């Protein structure tokens, strides 16, 4: 409920074109990931919102909690509804689309902290022009 409230608070913010609105669960004392090897996010896609393609070498597990839509992962369309689960393998392009008239809320688990600890993490995004830009 607290994470949903935080997302609602920033609902009118532009967000990130590749990730929409995304908030990471962090240890409130250290400000770092809850676990050393995994991190977790809540992501909000507003009605009709579509993210630009994003590719990172971290692997993701995505579970929609609210709304319905689809994601394009590695060029393949994956339709989703609440409590479905799908994966985004590291190195695959991914974009999300909210097909519903209400916000779509996605729970995302990632092995990003492991890759960051090894100085191997990378994230790239496609711009509207088609150009690929390193984001991290």
N, C-alpha and C positions, 0 to 999 in steps of 0.2 A: 504494500500500500504506500509506503514512504517513497519508494522509487517511482511509482506511478504519479504521485503528487509532484515529485521533482520534474518529471518529464512534462507534466501539464503546465508547470510554472514557466517552462521555456518553449511551450508550444508555438508561440508567435515569433520566436527567434528563427533566423534564416536556416540555421543548422549547417551541416557539412554536405556538400553536393554528392559525396561518395558514401556517406554514412548516416545522413539525415540527423536526427537527434539521438545521441548515444551517451550514456552515463556508465562509468565503470564502478563496480563495487570495489572499494578500497578499505584497507585497515585504517580506521580513524586516527590511530595514534601515529603510525608511520607514513601514511599516505601512499603506501605501496600495495601491490596486489595482495589479496587475502592469502593465497598460496604462492610458494616460490616458483612453481612450474605452470600454474594455470591462472587465468583471470576470467572474470565474468562481467557482462554488460547487459543493460536493458537498452533497447533501441526502439524509437518511435518513428513510424512512417505516418505522416498525416494523410487524410483522405486524398486519394489520387496521386500521392507522392511517389516518385521514381528516383532511385539513386543512380548516379553515374557508375560505370564499371570500375571495380576496385580489385586489385590483385595483391596479395601479400603471401609471404612464405609461411605464415602461421596457419594452422588448420583450425577450422571453426565447426562447432556443433550449434545449430540454430533450432530453437523451439518457439514457434509463435504462441503467445498467450491470448491475444485478442486480434480480431480482424481476419481478413482473408486476402490472399494475393498470390503472387508467384515470384520466383527468383530465377535468374538465368545463371547457371553455374557451369562453367566450362562449355558454354554454348548450348546447354540443354535446359529446357524450361521445367521447373519444378513448381507445381501448384501446392499451396499450403493453406491450412485452416488451423484454428486453435488446437494446440497439443499435438500437432504433427511434429516430426523431427527430421531434419536433413543435415547433411554435412557439406562443408566447403573445403575440399582438400587444399593444402598449401600449394601455391603456384597456379591456381585456377582463377580466371576472371569471374567476378560475381556482381550482380546488380539485383536490387529488390524493387518490387512494385506493389503498392497497396491498392488492391482493386475494390476495397470496401468504402462505404460512405462515412466510416468512423475510423479513428486511429488504429493502426496495427502496432501491436507491441510484441517485440521479439526478444527472447532471452538467448544470449550468445555466450558460449564458453570457448575459450581460446588458449592455445599453448604459447602465446606471445611472450610471456615472461621468460620461458626457457630459452627461446631464440634471442631475446634481448641480453640475457645473462651470458650467452656465448658470443655476443656481438655479431649475430648473423641475421637479425630481423630486418626485413625490408618490406615496404609498402609502396605500391605504384597505383596511380589512378589515370583513367582516360578522361581528358577534358572534352567539352562539347565539340571542339574542333577535330577530335580524334587523336590529338597529340597525347603521348604518354609522359606523365610527370612523376618523378620520385617524390613521395610524400613523407617517407621516413626511412 
